[in-house]
Amino acid sequence: MADKKTLILGATPDASRYAYLAANRLVRSGHTIVNVGIKTGEVAGVPIEKPETIHTDIDTITLYVGPQHQKGLYDYIIGTKPKRIIFNPGTENSELRRLAHENGITTDYACTLVLLSIGQY
């Protein structure tokens, strides 16, 4: 499987959260990750950074931020120019999905953990 550099938006050091599980599973599956969130700490050996630095080499953004908190991140997300955005359960947002499509970004309403487990990531 090819490395798909993935930005985890909503990264957290809380081991009970899906973003934490996804970060560890992505690394174990051979993917490079960038953790971005409001929490401090690290996940899977990668520090969590604030959504300030635009990364321009991202294949996938996997969202773990609810739609009510996404609007302030639109410019950051679109500016990153990922190839795709995965809207994990509970993060679905038709406005952000439309913006992504207008900017040539593929979107999926899916679960990163499931995609990894079935080899479809």
Sequence and secondary structure as in RCSB ss.txt:
>XXXX:A:sequence
MADKKTLILGATPDASRYAYLAANRLVRSGHTIVNVGIKTGEVAGVPIEKPETIHTDIDTITLYVGPQHQKGLYD
YIIGTKPKRIIFNPGTENSELRRLAHENGITTDYACTLVLLSIGQY
>XXXX:A:secstr
     EEEET  S TTSHHHHHHHHHHHTT  EEEESSS SEETTEEEE TTS  S  SEEEE S GGGTGGGHH
HHHHH  SEEEE TT   HHHHHHHHHTT EEEES HHHHHHTT  
